[in-house]
Amino acid sequence: MRGENVILAVPSKGRLMEPTRALFAEGGLEIRKNGSSRGYRGTLDGIDGVEVAFLSASEIAEQLRLGHVHFGVTGEDLIRESIAEPETELEFIQPLGFGHADVVVAVPDCWIDVNRMSDLQDAAAIFHHVHERRLRVATKYVNMTRRFFDGKGVSAYRIVESLGATEGAPTAGSAEIIVDITSTGATLTANHLRVLEDGIMLRSQATLFASRRISSPSAVKDARAAIISSLNSAKAG
Amino acid sequence: MVAESAQQFEALEAQAAALMDSFGAAGYERIAPAMIQPANVYLDRVGEAIRGRTYLFTDLSGEELCLRPDLTVPVCRLYLERHPEGGESARYCYNGPAFRYQPDAFSLTEPREFRQAGIESIGELRREEADAQVFALAIEGLRAAGLEGFQVKIGDLGLFEALILSIEMPERWRQRLWRNYWRPHTFHDLLQRLAAGKGSWISEPAGVLLAEIEADDVGSTEEWVEKYLDAQGIPLIGNRTVTEIAERLVHRAADVKEAPLADKSVDLIEDYLDISGAPEAAVEQVAKLANRSGVDLSGAIARFEKRLRHLADCDVDIESMQFGGGFGRNLEYYTGFVFQIEMPDAGRTGRVAGGGRYDGLLTELGATKRIPAVGCAIHTERLLMAVDGAAR
């Protein structure tokens, strides 16, 4: 751990960035960037000794996992994807009430015979037999997909790693079904996909996490208490 | 972090020599299949479950590869390279590194770099004889390496398959039961639902759908599906054909009208899975159960007994083995005889060797016809622990 500062990682871009900044500000903790607006470091007004690191949401998940930051705001989906048993490595301090999105299993609308994971199990096994290859699932949530499908007894599939525009994969022909994150469902509908009835793998939102890997000197405990009480007053207000 | 790939290298090498000497003396050819294997062979054929444990990587040419998590698949690939048409029988033995992710990477009994020894008999059509020979040779090798006081568990997936075939039910229900056999909890649930009947597991988002489907007519259902998708403006994507969709709708419509699975059939299946005991007593129980329930398992039972006779001929102590009707549900590619050799009261660490028949694997790896195969894999680190432990 560099220096003696408590490090808080916040999203530097994307849909979590502004609501995070706003929530902290509402609680009286303005996040200040050092130097130019493109800087990666900052401070928290209202608490001494807290260094703010501006990173992407997935980098924050990684830094929390490695124990390189004390606290971080990121999506629960990213945490559950990169850490098999997140509750042992991290503390889920508080869900923050924004960035809601579900990680879902979605199949083509035209598969009118497939409504639940048990239908998918059947259809995938038959697909394997008929097409002499496994049905492909496009997703970036490789680990979560594997665990979920295993739990539901679906084994006749292959994962095709997709880093963007996952919803377009079935139309483009690079996969048959997808596991993706969705908020309004509009993109799924536009791509002629439908979520299975029991296909919601995770209801995710932006969450404040603390690493259990780092030792907690009193500075960290104080910072933590201050952050939590500020966030609570922000949400209440 | 431990910098050695084998912390008891000399002891493991000496042990391997004892194993390979036994196997070589029995006419098994020593081979060394490649350590770097194509990733898709494992992911496509053995399934995504192995992804969680396998060291996958992409090389400079963009090819997806892995460090082999076991040696059975590499040995089968080697056989197919030498005998693309099958047709010849071959017997191989091996000892070499394999790699699997482990939470405690350098544990002495479950390290992430481990050495798997084993034997495979491929292409031998006299199946029961091959089953017995492979098993007996595995025991001989383990004894030569100093193992004593072990227990043996056996099962027979061929018996279970014959049981399901002998019970009156739609073929699609047999397929579902077989597919879920590997997950006892899901299997039990499925049995209950089939017995409850009326397709009670079927959810009806558009209740009108199934009522419009003719239970027997795939052809007209295909037309119905096409009209429906057209009318709703739903494009056909995802590579499943209209026929596949129609067939499953026809199955579901049939399931709603189908008589539930008879309670006595559910009992028969669950009673079979509960059977345990020494093999001869257990197979008698199976025969009695079949008789009581009015099903014919004579073929499968005869094969089971034939295998027992071959085992006796190989001087194997049959009486001390434990047969379990539900045993063998851990690897989806086993198709017949399965066995495990373990130290008592030692949990997972005591599972020193295991194997069985896997007649479907070579087809999965690209063989143009089904090639019989049976083998045994030995976890040499655990074997060393077991022998050492006993010595103290």
Interface residues (C-beta under 8 A of the other chain):
Chain A: V107 P108 D109 C110 W111 I112 D113 V114 N115 R116 S118 D119 Q121 D122 A123 A125 I126 F127 V130 H131 R133 R134 L135 V142 N143 R146 R147 F149 D150 G153 S155 A156 Y157 R158 I159 P170 T171 G173 E176 I177 H192 E197
Chain B: N40 L43 D44 G47 E48 A49 R51 G52 Q175 R176 R179 N180 R183 T186 W201 S203 P205 A206 L209 V225 Y228 L229 I234 P235 L236 I237 G238 N239 R240 T241 E244 I245 E247 R248 L249 R252 E332
